[in-house]
Amino acid sequence: EMVGGTEENFSYNLEKFNLLLEDAEKHFYIGCHKYTKLFVLVQLLNLKSKHGASDKCFNELLPLIKSMLPKDNEMFKSTYEAKNTKVNGFTI
């Protein structure tokens, strides 16, 4: 049970854990019910790592993807932003 194990790690601050769960449900863009910002972040960083994509490549790819999505999307602008995303004070 992944969530249960994670919850134990945040047991010292259950309020922050609950906020993290809420942010994990945040839609990637208005009207998108399939993906959350956290899901997209994890998937992109996983692909970057799996295929050894450089930060330079990612810095070119992310703005391109952002420009293809609806205006108010949650796409990251750079590798730095993606790697340093904080969800309610926790670095992903």
PDB file of N, CA, C and O in Angstrom:
ATOM      1  N   GLU A   1       0.855  -1.183   0.000  1.00  0.00           N
ATOM      2  CA  GLU A   1       0.000   0.000   0.000  1.00  0.00           C
ATOM      3  C   GLU A   1       0.896   1.239   0.000  1.00  0.00           C
ATOM      4  O   GLU A   1       1.393   1.661   1.044  1.00  0.00           O
ATOM      5  N   MET A   2       1.089   1.803  -1.169  1.00  0.00           N
ATOM      6  CA  MET A   2       2.019   2.914  -1.348  1.00  0.00           C
ATOM      7  C   MET A   2       1.602   4.149  -0.556  1.00  0.00           C
ATOM      8  O   MET A   2       2.437   4.765   0.107  1.00  0.00           O
ATOM      9  N   VAL A   3       0.336   4.517  -0.613  1.00  0.00           N
ATOM     10  CA  VAL A   3      -0.123   5.718   0.081  1.00  0.00           C
ATOM     11  C   VAL A   3       0.032   5.553   1.587  1.00  0.00           C
ATOM     12  O   VAL A   3       0.439   6.489   2.275  1.00  0.00           O
ATOM     13  N   GLY A   4      -0.281   4.395   2.092  1.00  0.00           N
ATOM     14  CA  GLY A   4      -0.134   4.147   3.517  1.00  0.00           C
ATOM     15  C   GLY A   4       1.301   4.314   3.976  1.00  0.00           C
ATOM     16  O   GLY A   4       1.564   4.927   5.011  1.00  0.00           O
ATOM     17  N   GLY A   5       2.237   3.764   3.198  1.00  0.00           N
ATOM     18  CA  GLY A   5       3.655   3.905   3.521  1.00  0.00           C
ATOM     19  C   GLY A   5       4.104   5.345   3.459  1.00  0.00           C
ATOM     20  O   GLY A   5       4.883   5.800   4.296  1.00  0.00           O
ATOM     21  N   THR A   6       3.618   6.052   2.477  1.00  0.00           N
ATOM     22  CA  THR A   6       3.959   7.462   2.339  1.00  0.00           C
ATOM     23  C   THR A   6       3.364   8.257   3.481  1.00  0.00           C
ATOM     24  O   THR A   6       4.003   9.161   4.018  1.00  0.00           O
ATOM     25  N   GLU A   7       2.151   7.924   3.849  1.00  0.00           N
ATOM     26  CA  GLU A   7       1.490   8.628   4.948  1.00  0.00           C
ATOM     27  C   GLU A   7       2.290   8.494   6.230  1.00  0.00           C
ATOM     28  O   GLU A   7       2.370   9.438   7.016  1.00  0.00           O
ATOM     29  N   GLU A   8       2.890   7.315   6.449  1.00  0.00           N
ATOM     30  CA  GLU A   8       3.715   7.129   7.643  1.00  0.00           C
ATOM     31  C   GLU A   8       4.890   8.094   7.637  1.00  0.00           C
ATOM     32  O   GLU A   8       5.257   8.624   8.685  1.00  0.00           O
ATOM     33  N   ASN A   9       5.488   8.332   6.466  1.00  0.00           N
ATOM     34  CA  ASN A   9       6.607   9.262   6.358  1.00  0.00           C
ATOM     35  C   ASN A   9       6.201  10.685   6.703  1.00  0.00           C
ATOM     36  O   ASN A   9       7.027  11.472   7.164  1.00  0.00           O
ATOM     37  N   PHE A  10       4.931  11.022   6.484  1.00  0.00           N
ATOM     38  CA  PHE A  10       4.442  12.364   6.752  1.00  0.00           C
ATOM     39  C   PHE A  10       3.630  12.430   8.048  1.00  0.00           C
ATOM     40  O   PHE A  10       2.975  13.438   8.314  1.00  0.00           O
ATOM     41  N   SER A  11       3.667  11.382   8.844  1.00  0.00           N
ATOM     42  CA  SER A  11       2.842  11.342  10.041  1.00  0.00           C
ATOM     43  C   SER A  11       3.162  12.478  11.005  1.00  0.00           C
ATOM     44  O   SER A  11       2.309  12.882  11.795  1.00  0.00           O
ATOM     45  N   TYR A  12       4.372  12.989  10.943  1.00  0.00           N
ATOM     46  CA  TYR A  12       4.748  14.110  11.793  1.00  0.00           C
ATOM     47  C   TYR A  12       3.986  15.364  11.407  1.00  0.00           C
ATOM     48  O   TYR A  12       3.876  16.285  12.216  1.00  0.00           O
ATOM     49  N   ASN A  13       3.454  15.425  10.184  1.00  0.00           N
ATOM     50  CA  ASN A  13       2.690  16.585   9.755  1.00  0.00           C
ATOM     51  C   ASN A  13       1.606  16.148   8.786  1.00  0.00           C
ATOM     52  O   ASN A  13       1.738  16.323   7.574  1.00  0.00           O
ATOM     53  N   LEU A  14       0.547  15.586   9.315  1.00  0.00           N
ATOM     54  CA  LEU A  14      -0.534  15.041   8.509  1.00  0.00           C
ATOM     55  C   LEU A  14      -1.215  16.115   7.673  1.00  0.00           C
ATOM     56  O   LEU A  14      -1.711  15.825   6.584  1.00  0.00           O
ATOM     57  N   GLU A  15      -1.246  17.342   8.160  1.00  0.00           N
ATOM     58  CA  GLU A  15      -1.862  18.436   7.402  1.00  0.00           C
ATOM     59  C   GLU A  15      -1.116  18.665   6.088  1.00  0.00           C
ATOM     60  O   GLU A  15      -1.741  18.816   5.039  1.00  0.00           O
ATOM     61  N   LYS A  16       0.230  18.691   6.141  1.00  0.00           N
ATOM     62  CA  LYS A  16       1.013  18.868   4.918  1.00  0.00           C
ATOM     63  C   LYS A  16       0.821  17.681   3.978  1.00  0.00           C
ATOM     64  O   LYS A  16       0.759  17.858   2.761  1.00  0.00           O
ATOM     65  N   PHE A  17       0.729  16.495   4.523  1.00  0.00           N
ATOM     66  CA  PHE A  17       0.493  15.311   3.708  1.00  0.00           C
ATOM     67  C   PHE A  17      -0.839  15.418   2.975  1.00  0.00           C
ATOM     68  O   PHE A  17      -0.921  15.117   1.784  1.00  0.00           O
ATOM     69  N   ASN A  18      -1.873  15.842   3.679  1.00  0.00           N
ATOM     70  CA  ASN A  18      -3.186  15.992   3.057  1.00  0.00           C
ATOM     71  C   ASN A  18      -3.167  17.055   1.960  1.00  0.00           C
ATOM     72  O   ASN A  18      -3.836  16.898   0.938  1.00  0.00           O
ATOM     73  N   LEU A  19      -2.408  18.137   2.160  1.00  0.00           N
ATOM     74  CA  LEU A  19      -2.273  19.163   1.122  1.00  0.00           C
ATOM     75  C   LEU A  19      -1.540  18.609  -0.098  1.00  0.00           C
ATOM     76  O   LEU A  19      -1.871  18.949  -1.234  1.00  0.00           O
ATOM     77  N   LEU A  20      -0.546  17.759   0.140  1.00  0.00           N
ATOM     78  CA  LEU A  20       0.172  17.124  -0.957  1.00  0.00           C
ATOM     79  C   LEU A  20      -0.788  16.259  -1.773  1.00  0.00           C
ATOM     80  O   LEU A  20      -0.745  16.279  -3.003  1.00  0.00           O
ATOM     81  N   LEU A  21      -1.633  15.517  -1.113  1.00  0.00           N
ATOM     82  CA  LEU A  21      -2.621  14.693  -1.818  1.00  0.00           C
ATOM     83  C   LEU A  21      -3.580  15.552  -2.639  1.00  0.00           C
ATOM     84  O   LEU A  21      -3.937  15.185  -3.759  1.00  0.00           O
ATOM     85  N   GLU A  22      -3.998  16.687  -2.093  1.00  0.00           N
ATOM     86  CA  GLU A  22      -4.886  17.588  -2.833  1.00  0.00           C
ATOM     87  C   GLU A  22      -4.191  18.105  -4.092  1.00  0.00           C
ATOM     88  O   GLU A  22      -4.796  18.148  -5.162  1.00  0.00           O
ATOM     89  N   ASP A  23      -2.921  18.496  -3.965  1.00  0.00           N
ATOM     90  CA  ASP A  23      -2.182  18.998  -5.125  1.00  0.00           C
ATOM     91  C   ASP A  23      -1.951  17.898  -6.152  1.00  0.00           C
ATOM     92  O   ASP A  23      -1.868  18.176  -7.348  1.00  0.00           O
ATOM     93  N   ALA A  24      -1.848  16.674  -5.707  1.00  0.00           N
ATOM     94  CA  ALA A  24      -1.665  15.555  -6.625  1.00  0.00           C
ATOM     95  C   ALA A  24      -2.907  15.343  -7.481  1.00  0.00           C
ATOM     96  O   ALA A  24      -2.846  14.658  -8.502  1.00  0.00           O
ATOM     97  N   GLU A  25      -4.026  15.922  -7.076  1.00  0.00           N
ATOM     98  CA  GLU A  25      -5.267  15.817  -7.836  1.00  0.00           C
ATOM     99  C   GLU A  25      -5.527  17.056  -8.696  1.00  0.00           C
ATOM    100  O   GLU A  25      -6.542  17.120  -9.390  1.00  0.00           O
ATOM    101  N   LYS A  26      -4.627  18.034  -8.659  1.00  0.00           N
ATOM    102  CA  LYS A  26      -4.805  19.271  -9.430  1.00  0.00           C
ATOM    103  C   LYS A  26      -4.722  18.963 -10.920  1.00  0.00           C
ATOM    104  O   LYS A  26      -3.757  18.350 -11.377  1.00  0.00           O
ATOM    105  N   HIS A  27      -5.716  19.378 -11.669  1.00  0.00           N
ATOM    106  CA  HIS A  27      -5.747  19.126 -13.107  1.00  0.00           C
ATOM    107  C   HIS A  27      -4.574  19.812 -13.795  1.00  0.00           C
ATOM    108  O   HIS A  27      -4.188  20.921 -13.425  1.00  0.00           O
ATOM    109  N   PHE A  28      -4.013  19.145 -14.795  1.00  0.00           N
ATOM    110  CA  PHE A  28      -2.859  19.671 -15.520  1.00  0.00           C
ATOM    111  C   PHE A  28      -3.220  20.938 -16.280  1.00  0.00           C
ATOM    112  O   PHE A  28      -2.390  21.835 -16.422  1.00  0.00           O
ATOM    113  N   TYR A  29      -4.429  21.017 -16.759  1.00  0.00           N
ATOM    114  CA  TYR A  29      -4.964  22.241 -17.342  1.00  0.00           C
ATOM    115  C   TYR A  29      -6.476  22.182 -17.208  1.00  0.00           C
ATOM    116  O   TYR A  29      -7.043  21.111 -16.993  1.00  0.00           O
ATOM    117  N   ILE A  30      -7.121  23.319 -17.335  1.00  0.00           N
ATOM    118  CA  ILE A  30      -8.564  23.401 -17.166  1.00  0.00           C
ATOM    119  C   ILE A  30      -9.244  22.473 -18.171  1.00  0.00           C
ATOM    120  O   ILE A  30      -9.006  22.564 -19.375  1.00  0.00           O
ATOM    121  N   GLY A  31     -10.075  21.599 -17.671  1.00  0.00           N
ATOM    122  CA  GLY A  31     -10.789  20.652 -18.511  1.00  0.00           C
ATOM    123  C   GLY A  31     -10.082  19.314 -18.667  1.00  0.00           C
ATOM    124  O   GLY A  31     -10.663  18.369 -19.201  1.00  0.00           O
ATOM    125  N   CYS A  32      -8.843  19.219 -18.212  1.00  0.00           N
ATOM    126  CA  CYS A  32      -8.096  17.958 -18.292  1.00  0.00           C
ATOM    127  C   CYS A  32      -8.409  17.135 -17.049  1.00  0.00           C
ATOM    128  O   CYS A  32      -8.024  17.502 -15.939  1.00  0.00           O
ATOM    129  N   HIS A  33      -9.095  16.044 -17.238  1.00  0.00           N
ATOM    130  CA  HIS A  33      -9.467  15.199 -16.106  1.00  0.00           C
ATOM    131  C   HIS A  33      -8.643  13.910 -16.062  1.00  0.00           C
ATOM    132  O   HIS A  33      -8.807  13.082 -15.166  1.00  0.00           O
ATOM    133  N   LYS A  34      -7.762  13.759 -17.042  1.00  0.00           N
ATOM    134  CA  LYS A  34      -6.967  12.534 -17.131  1.00  0.00           C
ATOM    135  C   LYS A  34      -5.631  12.655 -16.395  1.00  0.00           C
ATOM    136  O   LYS A  34      -5.156  11.682 -15.809  1.00  0.00           O
ATOM    137  N   TYR A  35      -5.018  13.858 -16.424  1.00  0.00           N
ATOM    138  CA  TYR A  35      -3.678  14.015 -15.859  1.00  0.00           C
ATOM    139  C   TYR A  35      -3.638  15.123 -14.815  1.00  0.00           C
ATOM    140  O   TYR A  35      -4.324  16.140 -14.925  1.00  0.00           O
ATOM    141  N   THR A  36      -2.808  14.891 -13.791  1.00  0.00           N
ATOM    142  CA  THR A  36      -2.566  15.918 -12.781  1.00  0.00           C
ATOM    143  C   THR A  36      -1.163  16.475 -12.987  1.00  0.00           C
ATOM    144  O   THR A  36      -0.336  15.878 -13.676  1.00  0.00           O
ATOM    145  N   LYS A  37      -0.912  17.619 -12.383  1.00  0.00           N
ATOM    146  CA  LYS A  37       0.403  18.231 -12.489  1.00  0.00           C
ATOM    147  C   LYS A  37       1.475  17.294 -11.928  1.00  0.00           C
ATOM    148  O   LYS A  37       2.541  17.141 -12.524  1.00  0.00           O
ATOM    149  N   LEU A  38       1.198  16.679 -10.803  1.00  0.00           N
ATOM    150  CA  LEU A  38       2.165  15.781 -10.180  1.00  0.00           C
ATOM    151  C   LEU A  38       2.420  14.557 -11.059  1.00  0.00           C
ATOM    152  O   LEU A  38       3.563  14.121 -11.194  1.00  0.00           O
ATOM    153  N   PHE A  39       1.366  14.001 -11.655  1.00  0.00           N
ATOM    154  CA  PHE A  39       1.517  12.844 -12.532  1.00  0.00           C
ATOM    155  C   PHE A  39       2.409  13.187 -13.725  1.00  0.00           C
ATOM    156  O   PHE A  39       3.315  12.427 -14.068  1.00  0.00           O
ATOM    157  N   VAL A  40       2.148  14.334 -14.355  1.00  0.00           N
ATOM    158  CA  VAL A  40       2.933  14.756 -15.517  1.00  0.00           C
ATOM    159  C   VAL A  40       4.393  14.954 -15.118  1.00  0.00           C
ATOM    160  O   VAL A  40       5.296  14.521 -15.834  1.00  0.00           O
ATOM    161  N   LEU A  41       4.625  15.598 -13.992  1.00  0.00           N
ATOM    162  CA  LEU A  41       5.989  15.823 -13.520  1.00  0.00           C
ATOM    163  C   LEU A  41       6.730  14.500 -13.354  1.00  0.00           C
ATOM    164  O   LEU A  41       7.849  14.346 -13.844  1.00  0.00           O
ATOM    165  N   VAL A  42       6.119  13.561 -12.676  1.00  0.00           N
ATOM    166  CA  VAL A  42       6.768  12.267 -12.426  1.00  0.00           C
ATOM    167  C   VAL A  42       7.041  11.544 -13.737  1.00  0.00           C
ATOM    168  O   VAL A  42       8.121  10.982 -13.921  1.00  0.00           O
ATOM    169  N   GLN A  43       6.074  11.554 -14.649  1.00  0.00           N
ATOM    170  CA  GLN A  43       6.255  10.875 -15.934  1.00  0.00           C
ATOM    171  C   GLN A  43       7.384  11.502 -16.755  1.00  0.00           C
ATOM    172  O   GLN A  43       8.216  10.788 -17.314  1.00  0.00           O
ATOM    173  N   LEU A  44       7.413  12.822 -16.828  1.00  0.00           N
ATOM    174  CA  LEU A  44       8.458  13.495 -17.610  1.00  0.00           C
ATOM    175  C   LEU A  44       9.850  13.274 -17.024  1.00  0.00           C
ATOM    176  O   LEU A  44      10.797  12.994 -17.759  1.00  0.00           O
ATOM    177  N   LEU A  45       9.975  13.397 -15.717  1.00  0.00           N
ATOM    178  CA  LEU A  45      11.284  13.186 -15.097  1.00  0.00           C
ATOM    179  C   LEU A  45      11.718  11.727 -15.206  1.00  0.00           C
ATOM    180  O   LEU A  45      12.910  11.439 -15.317  1.00  0.00           O
ATOM    181  N   ASN A  46      10.758  10.809 -15.175  1.00  0.00           N
ATOM    182  CA  ASN A  46      11.064   9.398 -15.361  1.00  0.00           C
ATOM    183  C   ASN A  46      11.605   9.151 -16.770  1.00  0.00           C
ATOM    184  O   ASN A  46      12.606   8.455 -16.937  1.00  0.00           O
ATOM    185  N   LEU A  47      10.948   9.718 -17.779  1.00  0.00           N
ATOM    186  CA  LEU A  47      11.419   9.568 -19.161  1.00  0.00           C
ATOM    187  C   LEU A  47      12.796  10.202 -19.345  1.00  0.00           C
ATOM    188  O   LEU A  47      13.662   9.638 -20.014  1.00  0.00           O
ATOM    189  N   LYS A  48      12.992  11.373 -18.749  1.00  0.00           N
ATOM    190  CA  LYS A  48      14.283  12.056 -18.839  1.00  0.00           C
ATOM    191  C   LYS A  48      15.388  11.162 -18.297  1.00  0.00           C
ATOM    192  O   LYS A  48      16.436  11.003 -18.923  1.00  0.00           O
ATOM    193  N   SER A  49      15.146  10.588 -17.140  1.00  0.00           N
ATOM    194  CA  SER A  49      16.128   9.727 -16.497  1.00  0.00           C
ATOM    195  C   SER A  49      16.330   8.428 -17.278  1.00  0.00           C
ATOM    196  O   SER A  49      17.463   8.015 -17.523  1.00  0.00           O
ATOM    197  N   LYS A  50      15.243   7.797 -17.660  1.00  0.00           N
ATOM    198  CA  LYS A  50      15.284   6.506 -18.351  1.00  0.00           C
ATOM    199  C   LYS A  50      16.082   6.577 -19.654  1.00  0.00           C
ATOM    200  O   LYS A  50      16.801   5.640 -20.001  1.00  0.00           O
ATOM    201  N   HIS A  51      15.949   7.695 -20.374  1.00  0.00           N
ATOM    202  CA  HIS A  51      16.588   7.817 -21.681  1.00  0.00           C
ATOM    203  C   HIS A  51      17.801   8.742 -21.684  1.00  0.00           C
ATOM    204  O   HIS A  51      18.369   9.029 -22.738  1.00  0.00           O
ATOM    205  N   GLY A  52      18.192   9.201 -20.509  1.00  0.00           N
ATOM    206  CA  GLY A  52      19.386  10.017 -20.387  1.00  0.00           C
ATOM    207  C   GLY A  52      19.304  11.354 -21.104  1.00  0.00           C
ATOM    208  O   GLY A  52      20.312  11.859 -21.598  1.00  0.00           O
ATOM    209  N   ALA A  53      18.116  11.925 -21.163  1.00  0.00           N
ATOM    210  CA  ALA A  53      17.956  13.229 -21.823  1.00  0.00           C
ATOM    211  C   ALA A  53      18.691  14.291 -21.011  1.00  0.00           C
ATOM    212  O   ALA A  53      18.618  14.316 -19.782  1.00  0.00           O
ATOM    213  N   SER A  54      19.383  15.146 -21.704  1.00  0.00           N
ATOM    214  CA  SER A  54      20.130  16.202 -21.028  1.00  0.00           C
ATOM    215  C   SER A  54      19.185  17.305 -20.552  1.00  0.00           C
ATOM    216  O   SER A  54      18.056  17.426 -21.028  1.00  0.00           O
ATOM    217  N   ASP A  55      19.672  18.100 -19.608  1.00  0.00           N
ATOM    218  CA  ASP A  55      18.895  19.256 -19.160  1.00  0.00           C
ATOM    219  C   ASP A  55      18.669  20.215 -20.322  1.00  0.00           C
ATOM    220  O   ASP A  55      17.606  20.826 -20.431  1.00  0.00           O
ATOM    221  N   LYS A  56      19.668  20.347 -21.189  1.00  0.00           N
ATOM    222  CA  LYS A  56      19.550  21.231 -22.345  1.00  0.00           C
ATOM    223  C   LYS A  56      18.393  20.783 -23.242  1.00  0.00           C
ATOM    224  O   LYS A  56      17.595  21.610 -23.683  1.00  0.00           O
ATOM    225  N   CYS A  57      18.302  19.504 -23.507  1.00  0.00           N
ATOM    226  CA  CYS A  57      17.213  18.958 -24.314  1.00  0.00           C
ATOM    227  C   CYS A  57      15.865  19.231 -23.643  1.00  0.00           C
ATOM    228  O   CYS A  57      14.911  19.662 -24.292  1.00  0.00           O
ATOM    229  N   PHE A  58      15.806  18.977 -22.353  1.00  0.00           N
ATOM    230  CA  PHE A  58      14.561  19.175 -21.608  1.00  0.00           C
ATOM    231  C   PHE A  58      14.170  20.652 -21.582  1.00  0.00           C
ATOM    232  O   PHE A  58      12.986  20.982 -21.652  1.00  0.00           O
ATOM    233  N   ASN A  59      15.156  21.539 -21.483  1.00  0.00           N
ATOM    234  CA  ASN A  59      14.874  22.977 -21.475  1.00  0.00           C
ATOM    235  C   ASN A  59      14.290  23.445 -22.801  1.00  0.00           C
ATOM    236  O   ASN A  59      13.595  24.461 -22.844  1.00  0.00           O
ATOM    237  N   GLU A  60      14.558  22.727 -23.876  1.00  0.00           N
ATOM    238  CA  GLU A  60      13.960  23.045 -25.166  1.00  0.00           C
ATOM    239  C   GLU A  60      12.602  22.360 -25.327  1.00  0.00           C
ATOM    240  O   GLU A  60      11.688  22.917 -25.936  1.00  0.00           O
ATOM    241  N   LEU A  61      12.477  21.166 -24.785  1.00  0.00           N
ATOM    242  CA  LEU A  61      11.244  20.391 -24.937  1.00  0.00           C
ATOM    243  C   LEU A  61      10.076  20.949 -24.112  1.00  0.00           C
ATOM    244  O   LEU A  61       8.957  21.046 -24.615  1.00  0.00           O
ATOM    245  N   LEU A  62      10.327  21.311 -22.867  1.00  0.00           N
ATOM    246  CA  LEU A  62       9.242  21.739 -21.984  1.00  0.00           C
ATOM    247  C   LEU A  62       8.482  22.966 -22.502  1.00  0.00           C
ATOM    248  O   LEU A  62       7.251  22.950 -22.506  1.00  0.00           O
ATOM    249  N   PRO A  63       9.173  24.030 -22.941  1.00  0.00           N
ATOM    250  CA  PRO A  63       8.420  25.176 -23.475  1.00  0.00           C
ATOM    251  C   PRO A  63       7.645  24.830 -24.751  1.00  0.00           C
ATOM    252  O   PRO A  63       6.578  25.388 -25.005  1.00  0.00           O
ATOM    253  N   LEU A  64       8.183  23.917 -25.541  1.00  0.00           N
ATOM    254  CA  LEU A  64       7.476  23.490 -26.747  1.00  0.00           C
ATOM    255  C   LEU A  64       6.168  22.805 -26.379  1.00  0.00           C
ATOM    256  O   LEU A  64       5.119  23.097 -26.953  1.00  0.00           O
ATOM    257  N   ILE A  65       6.242  21.889 -25.415  1.00  0.00           N
ATOM    258  CA  ILE A  65       5.026  21.202 -24.954  1.00  0.00           C
ATOM    259  C   ILE A  65       4.051  22.222 -24.367  1.00  0.00           C
ATOM    260  O   ILE A  65       2.853  22.176 -24.643  1.00  0.00           O
ATOM    261  N   LYS A  66       4.575  23.144 -23.553  1.00  0.00           N
ATOM    262  CA  LYS A  66       3.730  24.170 -22.933  1.00  0.00           C
ATOM    263  C   LYS A  66       2.968  24.961 -23.986  1.00  0.00           C
ATOM    264  O   LYS A  66       1.784  25.254 -23.814  1.00  0.00           O
ATOM    265  N   SER A  67       3.649  25.309 -25.083  1.00  0.00           N
ATOM    266  CA  SER A  67       3.005  26.109 -26.132  1.00  0.00           C
ATOM    267  C   SER A  67       1.934  25.327 -26.888  1.00  0.00           C
ATOM    268  O   SER A  67       1.067  25.930 -27.521  1.00  0.00           O
ATOM    269  N   MET A  68       1.979  24.006 -26.832  1.00  0.00           N
ATOM    270  CA  MET A  68       1.004  23.166 -27.520  1.00  0.00           C
ATOM    271  C   MET A  68      -0.252  22.919 -26.694  1.00  0.00           C
ATOM    272  O   MET A  68      -1.267  22.459 -27.219  1.00  0.00           O
ATOM    273  N   LEU A  69      -0.182  23.221 -25.420  1.00  0.00           N
ATOM    274  CA  LEU A  69      -1.297  22.973 -24.504  1.00  0.00           C
ATOM    275  C   LEU A  69      -2.180  24.211 -24.373  1.00  0.00           C
ATOM    276  O   LEU A  69      -1.766  25.308 -24.749  1.00  0.00           O
ATOM    277  N   PRO A  70      -3.388  24.045 -23.845  1.00  0.00           N
ATOM    278  CA  PRO A  70      -4.247  25.222 -23.593  1.00  0.00           C
ATOM    279  C   PRO A  70      -3.526  26.253 -22.729  1.00  0.00           C
ATOM    280  O   PRO A  70      -2.601  25.921 -21.986  1.00  0.00           O
ATOM    281  N   LYS A  71      -3.953  27.481 -22.836  1.00  0.00           N
ATOM    282  CA  LYS A  71      -3.291  28.643 -22.226  1.00  0.00           C
ATOM    283  C   LYS A  71      -2.945  28.474 -20.745  1.00  0.00           C
ATOM    284  O   LYS A  71      -1.794  28.693 -20.367  1.00  0.00           O
ATOM    285  N   ASP A  72      -3.876  28.102 -19.920  1.00  0.00           N
ATOM    286  CA  ASP A  72      -3.646  28.047 -18.469  1.00  0.00           C
ATOM    287  C   ASP A  72      -3.203  26.655 -18.018  1.00  0.00           C
ATOM    288  O   ASP A  72      -3.803  26.067 -17.118  1.00  0.00           O
ATOM    289  N   ASN A  73      -2.143  26.132 -18.651  1.00  0.00           N
ATOM    290  CA  ASN A  73      -1.670  24.795 -18.280  1.00  0.00           C
ATOM    291  C   ASN A  73      -0.605  24.889 -17.194  1.00  0.00           C
ATOM    292  O   ASN A  73      -0.082  25.965 -16.906  1.00  0.00           O
ATOM    293  N   GLU A  74      -0.301  23.763 -16.611  1.00  0.00           N
ATOM    294  CA  GLU A  74       0.657  23.687 -15.503  1.00  0.00           C
ATOM    295  C   GLU A  74       2.023  23.158 -15.945  1.00  0.00           C
ATOM    296  O   GLU A  74       2.824  22.754 -15.102  1.00  0.00           O
ATOM    297  N   MET A  75       2.304  23.153 -17.256  1.00  0.00           N
ATOM    298  CA  MET A  75       3.583  22.643 -17.748  1.00  0.00           C
ATOM    299  C   MET A  75       4.728  23.482 -17.194  1.00  0.00           C
ATOM    300  O   MET A  75       4.621  24.700 -17.054  1.00  0.00           O
ATOM    301  N   PHE A  76       5.809  22.809 -16.888  1.00  0.00           N
ATOM    302  CA  PHE A  76       6.991  23.441 -16.342  1.00  0.00           C
ATOM    303  C   PHE A  76       7.734  24.175 -17.449  1.00  0.00           C
ATOM    304  O   PHE A  76       7.717  23.746 -18.603  1.00  0.00           O
ATOM    305  N   LYS A  77       8.382  25.273 -17.105  1.00  0.00           N
ATOM    306  CA  LYS A  77       9.068  26.095 -18.096  1.00  0.00           C
ATOM    307  C   LYS A  77      10.511  25.654 -18.318  1.00  0.00           C
ATOM    308  O   LYS A  77      11.111  25.982 -19.342  1.00  0.00           O
ATOM    309  N   SER A  78      11.067  24.914 -17.365  1.00  0.00           N
ATOM    310  CA  SER A  78      12.471  24.515 -17.472  1.00  0.00           C
ATOM    311  C   SER A  78      12.728  23.259 -16.644  1.00  0.00           C
ATOM    312  O   SER A  78      11.917  22.864 -15.806  1.00  0.00           O
ATOM    313  N   THR A  79      13.866  22.654 -16.903  1.00  0.00           N
ATOM    314  CA  THR A  79      14.283  21.491 -16.124  1.00  0.00           C
ATOM    315  C   THR A  79      14.441  21.887 -14.659  1.00  0.00           C
ATOM    316  O   THR A  79      14.037  21.148 -13.760  1.00  0.00           O
ATOM    317  N   TYR A  80      15.027  23.052 -14.427  1.00  0.00           N
ATOM    318  CA  TYR A  80      15.223  23.530 -13.059  1.00  0.00           C
ATOM    319  C   TYR A  80      13.887  23.626 -12.321  1.00  0.00           C
ATOM    320  O   TYR A  80      13.768  23.173 -11.183  1.00  0.00           O
ATOM    321  N   GLU A  81      12.883  24.217 -12.973  1.00  0.00           N
ATOM    322  CA  GLU A  81      11.571  24.352 -12.348  1.00  0.00           C
ATOM    323  C   GLU A  81      10.964  22.984 -12.064  1.00  0.00           C
ATOM    324  O   GLU A  81      10.398  22.768 -10.993  1.00  0.00           O
ATOM    325  N   ALA A  82      11.076  22.066 -13.008  1.00  0.00           N
ATOM    326  CA  ALA A  82      10.512  20.732 -12.821  1.00  0.00           C
ATOM    327  C   ALA A  82      11.190  19.996 -11.663  1.00  0.00           C
ATOM    328  O   ALA A  82      10.521  19.394 -10.823  1.00  0.00           O
ATOM    329  N   LYS A  83      12.506  20.051 -11.629  1.00  0.00           N
ATOM    330  CA  LYS A  83      13.251  19.348 -10.581  1.00  0.00           C
ATOM    331  C   LYS A  83      13.071  19.978  -9.211  1.00  0.00           C
ATOM    332  O   LYS A  83      13.223  19.304  -8.192  1.00  0.00           O
ATOM    333  N   ASN A  84      12.750  21.254  -9.178  1.00  0.00           N
ATOM    334  CA  ASN A  84      12.619  21.953  -7.898  1.00  0.00           C
ATOM    335  C   ASN A  84      11.183  22.300  -7.555  1.00  0.00           C
ATOM    336  O   ASN A  84      10.923  23.192  -6.747  1.00  0.00           O
ATOM    337  N   THR A  85      10.264  21.596  -8.167  1.00  0.00           N
ATOM    338  CA  THR A  85       8.850  21.828  -7.884  1.00  0.00           C
ATOM    339  C   THR A  85       8.577  21.497  -6.434  1.00  0.00           C
ATOM    340  O   THR A  85       8.942  20.437  -5.926  1.00  0.00           O
ATOM    341  N   LYS A  86       7.933  22.425  -5.803  1.00  0.00           N
ATOM    342  CA  LYS A  86       7.525  22.215  -4.412  1.00  0.00           C
ATOM    343  C   LYS A  86       6.014  22.147  -4.390  1.00  0.00           C
ATOM    344  O   LYS A  86       5.325  23.025  -4.911  1.00  0.00           O
ATOM    345  N   VAL A  87       5.522  21.111  -3.790  1.00  0.00           N
ATOM    346  CA  VAL A  87       4.093  20.948  -3.601  1.00  0.00           C
ATOM    347  C   VAL A  87       3.845  21.149  -2.124  1.00  0.00           C
ATOM    348  O   VAL A  87       4.147  20.284  -1.302  1.00  0.00           O
ATOM    349  N   ASN A  88       3.292  22.303  -1.797  1.00  0.00           N
ATOM    350  CA  ASN A  88       3.029  22.645  -0.400  1.00  0.00           C
ATOM    351  C   ASN A  88       4.258  22.497   0.477  1.00  0.00           C
ATOM    352  O   ASN A  88       4.187  21.970   1.587  1.00  0.00           O
ATOM    353  N   GLY A  89       5.394  22.972  -0.039  1.00  0.00           N
ATOM    354  CA  GLY A  89       6.606  22.988   0.776  1.00  0.00           C
ATOM    355  C   GLY A  89       7.494  21.782   0.636  1.00  0.00           C
ATOM    356  O   GLY A  89       8.601  21.777   1.174  1.00  0.00           O
ATOM    357  N   PHE A  90       7.046  20.736  -0.081  1.00  0.00           N
ATOM    358  CA  PHE A  90       7.864  19.533  -0.263  1.00  0.00           C
ATOM    359  C   PHE A  90       8.472  19.552  -1.656  1.00  0.00           C
ATOM    360  O   PHE A  90       7.746  19.733  -2.633  1.00  0.00           O
ATOM    361  N   THR A  91       9.772  19.372  -1.774  1.00  0.00           N
ATOM    362  CA  THR A  91      10.408  19.269  -3.074  1.00  0.00           C
ATOM    363  C   THR A  91      10.152  17.879  -3.613  1.00  0.00           C
ATOM    364  O   THR A  91      10.344  16.879  -2.920  1.00  0.00           O
ATOM    365  N   ILE A  92       9.716  17.831  -4.862  1.00  0.00           N
ATOM    366  CA  ILE A  92       9.413  16.539  -5.490  1.00  0.00           C
ATOM    367  C   ILE A  92      10.703  15.849  -5.857  1.00  0.00           C
ATOM    368  O   ILE A  92      10.679  14.744  -6.399  1.00  0.00           O
TER     369      ILE A  92
END
